Amino acid sequence: MRALTFLAHRFVAGDDISDAIDAVRELNADGLKVTLDNLGEDSHDKEHALAAAEENLTMLRRIAESGVDANISLKLSQLGMGFDDGLARDSLLRIVAEAERLKNFVRIDMEGSKFTQKTLDLFYALHDAHPGVGIVLQASLRRTEGDCRDAVARKVRVRLCKGAYKEPAEAAYPDKKDVDANYDRCAAILAGAPIPAMATHDDARIEAALKAFDAAGLVKADYELQMLYGIRGKRARELRALGHAVRIYVPYGTHWFPYFYRRIRERKENLLFIARNFFE
C-alpha cells in the first residue's frame, strides 16, 4: 500500500480541493490550462451521489474564488447514473447551472460502453439549452466515428481520447493499430467541431490531428491538446511553448485506489504506460 500511495502522489493532485487548486496554480504558471476531476465512480446510493454533486459545485466555486484557469470534468455514474438516472440528471443540471452562473465549462466524461448511449442521450437532451457543456468520445469504440459526425452536425465540444476501459470485441477495436487509425479518422472529423480537444500522449496521434486541423484551416486558438496530470509534463510544456493551448486533466480525492486499480486490472497496457512515464 505504501508504494501505491507514492504512485498516487505522482498522478493525483491531492486529497481535497485545496490541494487541487494549488496544483492548478503551478500548472497555470507554466501556461497550462486545467480540467479538474474529483475521483470516484459508480456511486451506489443517493447519499454518495449527492455528495459527489456537492463536490462538483464546490470545485466550480473554488475555481471562481481563486481565479485559476480551470474547468471541471465529471462522471455520470458518480452522480447516480446506473441506479437512479433521474437523480443523475437533476444533479447534472444543478452543476451546469452553477457553471453558467460562474461562466465556466463542464465536460461529461465517457465511461464503459454500457453507459455510452445513456450518457449521450442525457448530454444531447440538455445541450441546446446549455451549450457550456462538452462530451468525451473514445476512439477505441467502433461506433465513435459515427458519434463524431453527429457531434459535428450538432456543433458540440468534444474531447477525443483512446479509452481506458476493457470492452468486448463487438463494441471496441481489440488491436492498438485499429484504435490509432480510428483516432486519426475521428480527429479529422472533429476539425469541424467547436474547440476540439485531443486527449492523447501519443506523438503520432498529436501530429496527425495537427495536420488535419491545419488542412481544415484551424489556427492554434481553435483547438486544445490535453494530457493527464503527471504524464509527459515536459512534452506538454514543449507544446505550450510552440503556441498550442494545452489542458491538463487533474484528478484529486481520496478515491485514488479504485481509479488506478480499475485501469490496471482492465488493461495491462495502462500499467505499462504508467510505468514508462513514472520516471520521466
C-alpha positions as CSV (number, residue, x, y, z in Angstrom):
1,M,0.0,0.0,0.0
2,R,2.9,2.4,0.7
3,A,4.2,2.0,-2.8
4,L,0.7,2.6,-4.2
5,T,0.4,5.7,-2.1
6,F,3.6,7.0,-3.6
7,L,2.2,6.2,-7.0
8,A,-0.9,8.1,-6.3
9,H,1.0,11.3,-5.3
10,R,2.7,11.1,-8.8
11,F,-0.6,11.2,-10.7
12,V,-3.2,12.6,-8.3
13,A,-3.1,16.3,-7.1
14,G,-4.0,15.5,-3.5
15,D,-6.9,14.6,-1.2
16,D,-9.0,17.7,-1.4
17,I,-9.9,20.7,-3.4
18,S,-7.3,22.9,-1.7
19,D,-4.6,20.5,-2.9
20,A,-6.1,20.6,-6.4
21,I,-6.2,24.4,-6.6
22,D,-2.5,24.5,-5.6
23,A,-1.7,22.1,-8.4
24,V,-3.7,24.2,-10.8
25,R,-1.8,27.3,-9.9
26,E,1.5,25.6,-10.6
27,L,0.3,24.4,-14.0
28,N,-1.2,27.8,-14.9
29,A,2.2,29.4,-14.1
30,D,3.6,27.4,-17.0
31,G,0.8,28.5,-19.3
32,L,-1.1,25.2,-19.0
33,K,-4.9,25.1,-18.6
34,V,-6.6,22.5,-16.4
35,T,-9.7,20.5,-16.1
36,L,-10.4,19.2,-12.5
37,D,-11.8,15.8,-11.7
38,N,-12.9,14.7,-8.3
39,L,-12.1,11.0,-8.2
40,G,-14.9,8.5,-7.8
41,E,-17.1,6.3,-10.0
42,D,-20.2,4.2,-9.6
43,S,-22.0,5.7,-6.6
44,H,-24.4,3.0,-5.4
45,D,-26.7,5.1,-3.1
46,K,-28.3,8.6,-3.0
47,E,-26.1,9.8,-0.2
48,H,-22.8,9.3,-2.1
49,A,-24.3,10.6,-5.4
50,L,-25.5,13.8,-3.8
51,A,-22.1,14.3,-2.0
52,A,-20.4,13.9,-5.4
53,A,-22.7,16.6,-6.8
54,E,-21.9,18.9,-4.0
55,E,-18.1,18.4,-4.5
56,N,-18.5,19.4,-8.2
57,L,-20.4,22.6,-7.1
58,T,-17.5,23.2,-4.6
59,M,-15.0,22.8,-7.4
60,L,-16.7,25.4,-9.5
61,R,-16.9,27.9,-6.7
62,R,-13.3,27.4,-5.6
63,I,-12.1,27.9,-9.2
64,A,-14.0,31.2,-9.3
65,E,-12.8,32.4,-5.9
66,S,-9.2,31.5,-6.7
67,G,-9.2,32.9,-10.2
68,V,-7.3,29.9,-11.6
69,D,-7.7,28.8,-15.3
70,A,-9.6,25.6,-14.9
71,N,-12.9,23.9,-15.8
72,I,-14.3,20.6,-14.5
73,S,-14.9,17.1,-15.7
74,L,-17.4,14.7,-14.1
75,K,-18.7,11.1,-14.5
76,L,-22.4,10.5,-14.5
77,S,-22.1,7.2,-12.7
78,Q,-20.7,9.2,-9.8
79,L,-23.9,11.3,-9.8
80,G,-26.1,8.2,-9.7
81,M,-26.5,7.1,-13.3
82,G,-26.9,3.3,-13.1
83,F,-29.2,3.2,-10.1
84,D,-31.2,6.5,-10.4
85,D,-30.9,8.2,-13.8
86,G,-33.3,11.0,-12.7
87,L,-31.1,11.8,-9.8
88,A,-28.0,12.0,-12.1
89,R,-29.9,14.3,-14.5
90,D,-31.1,16.6,-11.7
91,S,-27.6,16.8,-10.2
92,L,-26.0,17.5,-13.6
93,L,-28.5,20.3,-14.2
94,R,-27.6,21.9,-10.9
95,I,-23.9,21.7,-11.7
96,V,-24.4,23.1,-15.2
97,A,-26.5,25.9,-13.9
98,E,-23.7,26.8,-11.4
99,A,-21.1,26.7,-14.1
100,E,-23.2,29.0,-16.2
101,R,-23.6,31.4,-13.3
102,L,-19.8,31.4,-12.8
103,K,-19.1,31.5,-16.6
104,N,-17.3,28.1,-16.6
105,F,-17.5,24.9,-18.6
106,V,-18.4,21.3,-17.7
107,R,-17.1,18.2,-19.5
108,I,-19.0,15.0,-19.2
109,D,-16.5,12.1,-19.1
110,M,-17.3,8.9,-21.0
111,E,-17.3,5.6,-19.1
112,G,-17.6,2.0,-20.1
113,S,-19.7,1.2,-23.2
114,K,-22.7,0.2,-21.1
115,F,-23.1,3.9,-20.3
116,T,-22.2,5.3,-23.8
117,Q,-25.7,5.7,-25.2
118,K,-27.3,6.8,-21.9
119,T,-24.6,9.4,-21.5
120,L,-25.0,10.8,-25.0
121,D,-28.8,10.8,-24.6
122,L,-28.6,12.9,-21.5
123,F,-26.0,15.2,-22.9
124,Y,-27.9,15.9,-26.1
125,A,-31.1,16.4,-24.1
126,L,-29.6,19.4,-22.3
127,H,-27.0,20.7,-24.8
128,D,-29.2,23.0,-26.8
129,A,-30.3,24.9,-23.7
130,H,-26.9,24.6,-22.0
131,P,-24.1,24.9,-24.7
132,G,-21.5,25.3,-22.0
133,V,-21.3,21.5,-21.7
134,G,-19.0,19.2,-23.6
135,I,-18.7,15.4,-24.0
136,V,-15.9,12.8,-24.3
137,L,-15.8,10.2,-27.1
138,Q,-13.5,7.2,-27.1
139,A,-11.6,6.1,-30.3
140,S,-11.5,2.5,-29.1
141,L,-15.2,2.1,-29.7
142,R,-16.4,1.1,-33.2
143,R,-19.3,3.4,-33.0
144,T,-17.2,6.6,-32.4
145,E,-16.7,7.7,-35.9
146,G,-20.4,8.0,-36.3
147,D,-20.7,9.7,-33.0
148,C,-18.1,12.2,-34.1
149,R,-20.0,13.0,-37.2
150,D,-23.1,13.5,-35.1
151,A,-21.3,15.8,-32.8
152,V,-20.0,18.0,-35.6
153,A,-23.5,18.2,-37.0
154,R,-24.8,19.3,-33.6
155,K,-21.9,21.7,-33.0
156,V,-20.9,20.3,-29.7
157,R,-17.5,20.4,-28.0
158,V,-15.8,17.0,-27.9
159,R,-12.7,15.6,-26.1
160,L,-11.4,12.7,-28.1
161,C,-9.5,10.1,-26.1
162,K,-8.5,6.5,-26.8
163,G,-10.4,4.9,-24.0
164,A,-9.2,3.2,-20.8
165,Y,-11.9,0.5,-20.4
166,K,-11.7,-3.1,-21.5
167,E,-14.5,-3.7,-23.9
168,P,-16.0,-6.7,-25.8
169,A,-14.7,-7.1,-29.3
170,E,-18.1,-6.4,-30.8
171,A,-18.1,-2.9,-29.2
172,A,-14.4,-2.0,-29.5
173,Y,-11.3,-2.5,-31.6
174,P,-9.1,-5.1,-29.9
175,D,-5.9,-4.0,-31.6
176,K,-4.0,-0.8,-30.9
177,K,-3.3,-0.1,-34.5
178,D,-7.0,-0.1,-35.2
179,V,-7.7,2.2,-32.3
180,D,-4.9,4.6,-33.5
181,A,-6.4,4.6,-37.1
182,N,-9.8,5.4,-35.7
183,Y,-8.4,8.1,-33.5
184,D,-6.9,9.8,-36.6
185,R,-10.1,9.5,-38.6
186,C,-12.1,10.9,-35.7
187,A,-9.7,13.8,-35.1
188,A,-10.0,14.8,-38.8
189,I,-13.8,14.7,-38.5
190,L,-13.7,16.8,-35.3
191,A,-11.8,19.6,-37.1
192,G,-15.4,20.7,-38.0
193,A,-16.5,20.9,-34.3
194,P,-16.1,23.8,-31.9
195,I,-12.8,23.7,-30.0
196,P,-12.0,20.0,-30.5
197,A,-9.8,18.6,-27.7
198,M,-7.3,15.9,-28.5
199,A,-6.6,13.9,-25.3
200,T,-3.5,11.8,-26.1
201,H,0.1,11.4,-25.1
202,D,0.9,9.7,-28.4
203,D,3.1,12.0,-30.6
204,A,1.9,10.3,-33.8
205,R,-1.7,11.0,-32.9
206,I,-1.0,14.6,-32.0
207,E,0.9,15.2,-35.3
208,A,-1.9,13.6,-37.3
209,A,-4.5,15.7,-35.6
210,L,-2.5,18.9,-36.1
211,K,-2.1,18.1,-39.7
212,A,-5.8,17.6,-40.1
213,F,-6.6,20.8,-38.2
214,D,-4.2,22.7,-40.4
215,A,-5.8,21.3,-43.6
216,A,-9.2,22.4,-42.3
217,G,-7.9,26.0,-41.7
218,L,-7.9,25.9,-37.9
219,V,-5.4,28.0,-36.0
220,K,-3.9,27.2,-32.6
221,A,-6.6,29.1,-30.7
222,D,-9.3,26.8,-32.3
223,Y,-8.4,23.6,-30.5
224,E,-6.8,22.1,-27.4
225,L,-4.3,19.4,-26.8
226,Q,-4.9,17.6,-23.5
227,M,-2.8,15.3,-21.3
228,L,-3.1,13.6,-17.9
229,Y,-1.5,15.1,-14.7
230,G,1.9,13.5,-14.1
231,I,2.2,12.1,-17.6
232,R,4.6,13.7,-20.1
233,G,4.8,17.0,-18.4
234,K,7.9,18.0,-20.3
235,R,6.1,17.3,-23.6
236,A,3.0,19.3,-22.5
237,R,5.2,22.3,-21.8
238,E,7.0,21.9,-25.2
239,L,3.7,22.0,-27.0
240,R,2.6,25.1,-25.0
241,A,5.9,26.8,-25.9
242,L,5.0,26.2,-29.5
243,G,1.8,28.2,-29.0
244,H,-0.7,25.4,-28.6
245,A,-3.4,25.5,-26.0
246,V,-2.7,22.6,-23.6
247,R,-5.0,21.5,-20.9
248,I,-4.0,19.1,-18.1
249,Y,-6.6,16.6,-16.7
250,V,-6.0,16.9,-12.9
251,P,-7.7,14.3,-10.7
252,Y,-7.9,14.7,-6.9
253,G,-9.6,13.0,-4.0
254,T,-9.3,10.0,-1.6
255,H,-10.7,7.5,-4.1
256,W,-7.5,7.1,-6.0
257,F,-7.1,3.4,-5.4
258,P,-10.2,2.4,-7.5
259,Y,-9.0,4.9,-10.1
260,F,-5.7,3.0,-10.5
261,Y,-7.0,-0.5,-9.8
262,R,-9.7,-0.4,-12.4
263,R,-7.4,0.8,-15.1
264,I,-4.6,-1.6,-14.2
265,R,-7.0,-4.5,-13.9
266,E,-8.8,-3.9,-17.1
267,R,-5.9,-3.3,-19.5
268,K,-2.3,-4.3,-18.9
269,E,-1.3,-1.6,-21.3
270,N,-2.4,1.0,-18.8
271,L,0.1,-0.4,-16.2
272,L,2.9,-0.4,-18.8
273,F,2.0,3.2,-19.8
274,I,2.2,4.4,-16.2
275,A,5.5,2.5,-15.6
276,R,7.1,4.1,-18.7
277,N,6.1,7.6,-17.6
278,F,6.8,7.3,-13.8
279,F,10.5,8.3,-14.0
280,E,10.1,10.9,-16.8
